[in-house]
Amino acid sequence: MGVAAKIAPSMLSSDFANLASEAKRMLSLGADWLHMDIMDGHFVPNLTIGAPVIESLRKHTTAYLDCHLMVTNPLDYVDPMGKAGASGFTFHVEVSKENWQELVQKIKAKGMRPGVAVKPGTPIEEVYPLVEGENPVEMVLVMTVEPGFGGQKFMPETMEKVQVLRKKYPSLDIEVDGGLGPSTIDVAASAGANCIVAGSSVFGASEPGQVISLLRKSVQGAQQNN
Ligand SMILES: O=C(CO)[C@H](O)[C@H](O)COP(=O)(O)O
């Protein structure tokens, strides 16, 4: 049996004007987590939501809010996101080389689960110290598109990173994000990903619940075959 499958619809593709009802709809259709994309308009060329929106959503759900911080200064976000009720806090390794130990410590102190994300062009070796340290992160997010926007094309070349990570860390949560849907999930699942973020393929489907269930079955099926 592998690491538990977690299907996390990316709320970036939801109707932000109806965020609470969109979140409840996804949970009622079988989502495990809600993926929240925090973008600062600097680390990535897009600006989305921040702690105030997480705080508002938290009033409507007890669900795991899987927050992906696409920001240049993640340390500045730890306190506000903790107070707002974030569950997971995933920061980018590209901007945390100097202070990841402090970051992880503070994220845990605020009751959140730390994760580290890598852009498609970043060597996967850069996350090893964060997974193996005394105070490790609990998830690695392998970006399968360039961060910044939903609806992009899945980059299959990123799968090598997932394979390497799964071989090295059999019980680690490995998340993939970007371009995941019915036509790309099998390759990600057989590479070893167990946390699946999917935005446009879920929100754009006529039956989003069927897509969520298909994503889960693919992860579970791949784990049984390994
Ligand atoms: O992090 C993201 C963009 O930076 C989004 O979560 C991601 O792209 C999901 O959207 P889609 O499934 O439509 O590709």
The ligand as an ORCA input file, in Angstrom:
! r2SCAN-3c Opt
* xyz 0 1
  O      -0.247     26.481     -9.250
  C      -0.951     26.670    -10.200
  C      -0.516     27.625    -11.222
  O       0.698     28.146    -10.817
  C      -2.280     25.977    -10.345
  O      -2.592     25.307     -9.136
  C      -2.249     24.967    -11.424
  O      -1.813     25.467    -12.623
  C      -3.574     24.233    -11.528
  O      -4.295     24.581    -12.626
  P      -4.528     23.597    -13.842
  O      -4.927     22.262    -13.295
  O      -5.617     24.282    -14.591
  O      -3.232     23.507    -14.606
*
